[in-house]
């Protein structure tokens, strides 16, 4: 349980930074798998759980990985506005984070992250069909020769062209703390990395 003043804006912000950073490193932390939402090309909302891979504190950027063939890549290219929702029932904290998404594919950033990706995880990018492709039978799209085993490093390299890093620049954080004695809500906005705090009624 975090111990800090729920009335002190700077302490709240430092706790947010601490827990987002833990969410990257600790697979058991509830912030490790936030809900990510964007607007699709039918102008409706799409949401899914993603894995938080990196948090660049200095530039306030959240990263996750996806397949370049995924519909959300095209959607984010057309509309870069996106949103993360984090919730930790132990901390009694919800974060709604508005972001601007940037697609990275086959560049220096993806090369760096790909080289650090385990073979088992690389396997996800070796599907013959693109994510969201309709199929007549329940399947994962992985070639039968790779089912139940890791690809070799050479085999895995075929997936690099699909490997994509989505960077999400934070514009606004809506922090909500739930407490029987009185909820607290704080909005933090960023302009050129300058923070602005505003208390809200929960």
N, C-alpha and C positions, 0 to 999 in steps of 0.2 A: 504494500500500500504506500503510495506517495505521500510524503509529509511536507507540505508547503502551505503558505497562506493562500486561501481561495479568494482573498480580497486584493492580493498584490499582483498587478498585471505582469511585471517582469518575472516573478516567480512562476506564474502560470505559464508564460511563454517558455521558460527554461524547462519546465516539466513536459511540455509538448515536444520540445526538441529531444529531450531525454527518451521519451517513449517512442517517438518515431525512429530514433536511432536504434533502440532496442528491438523494434519491430523488424528491422532489417536482419539483425544478427541472431535473434532468438526465435526459432521456428514455433515455439510454444506460446509466444506473446500474441495476444489478440490483434495487435496492430500489424502482424506479419501478413495477414490476408484481408485487406480492406475490400470494400465494394467500390468498383470504378464505373462511372456512368458517362455517357456521351450522347450526342444527338445523331441519329442515323440519317440516311438520305431520303427517308420518308418523313423526316422532321418529327420523329417520335423518339422516346428515350430508350436507350439500351443500357442494361446494367449487368455486371458479372463480377465475380470475385477474382482478384489478381493477387500475385505474390509480390510483396514489396522487396525489390532487389537492392536498391541503393537510395540513400538520402544524402544529398549534397547540402550540408547545413549552410555553408558560406553563400551559395547561390539560391538556396531554398528550392531545390528541385527533387522531386520524387520519381523514381524509375521503376518500371516493370518491363518484362520481356514478353513478346508475342510473335506470332507467325505473320510474315509480311502479307500472306494471302488472306488473312483474317478480314472480314468485312469492316471491323472497327478501324483498321488502318486507313482504308479509303475514306471512311466517314470522318476520321480525325483530320485527314488531309483537307477535306472540304470545310469542316467546322472544328476548329482547334479548341473550342471551349469544352471543359470536362470537369468532373467532380469526383472526389474520393469521400467515402464515409468510413470512418473507423469507430469501433465501439469496443470498450473493455468493461465487462460487467464487474470485474474485481475493483478496478479503479473508479467505476461509476462515471466514466468520461466518454462522451461522444465528440468526435471531430468531424465537421463537414468542411472539406478543403476544396475551394475552387481553383482550378489550374488551367494553364494553356499548354496543350500537348504538342510535342515535336517528335516527328518520326525519324528514326535513324536506321538505315539499312545499308550494309556493305560499305561502312566508313570506318574511320579510326576508332570510334567509340565501340561499334559492334565488334570489330576485330579484337579489341582488348577484352571485352566481356565474353566473347565466344571462346577465347583461349583459356578462360577461367571456368568455363562450363563443363561439368562432368559429362562423360559419354552417355550415361543413362538419361540425363536431361536433354542432351543433343538429339536423342532419338525422337523426341516430340516434333522435331522439325523435318522429319524424314517421311511424313505421310505422303502417299501418292496423290491424294485428293486434298483440296484446300479445306480448311476449317469451315464448317457450316454447309458443306456440300451435301445434298440429299443422298441417301443410300437405301438400297432395297433390303439390306440386312443390317443388324447391329454390328458395327465394326469400328475400329479405331483408325483405319486407313494405313496402318503400318504393314509393310510387306511381310508375308508369312515367314520368310527366311529370318526375320529379326524378332519374331514374337517370342517373348519369354527370355530374351537375352539382350545384352548390351551390344551395340554396334562396335566394330573396330574403329580406331581413330580415322582410318582412311574412309570407311563407310560413312562415318558421321559427318565428314566434311561436305558431303552432298547437301546437308541441311543448312549450311551457312547462308546460302542465298535467301533462305526463308527467315533466318533469325533476325529479329528486330528489337531494338531498344526504344521504348517510348519514354521520353523525358517529359516531365510535367512540372512546369514552372508555377510555383504557388503565388496566387493573387490575393487570396483571402482565406482565413481560418475562422470558423465558427466553433468555439469551444463551449461545451455544455457539461456542467458538473451536476450530478443528481444526488441530492442529500435531503433526508427527511426534514431536517431543521431549516432547509431553505436552499432551493436550486440556485445556481449561478450560471450566467451566460456572458461570454465575452467575444466580441468580433475583433479580429486582428487583420488589418489590411496592409498591403505592401506596395509602395511606389518607389522605384529605384532603390530597393532594399531598405527603405526607411519604414519603420513600423508605426502604425497608428492604432491605438486601442479605443474601443467603444463598448461600454457595458450595455447589455440588452436585457429586457425582461424575458425570462425563459419561456 
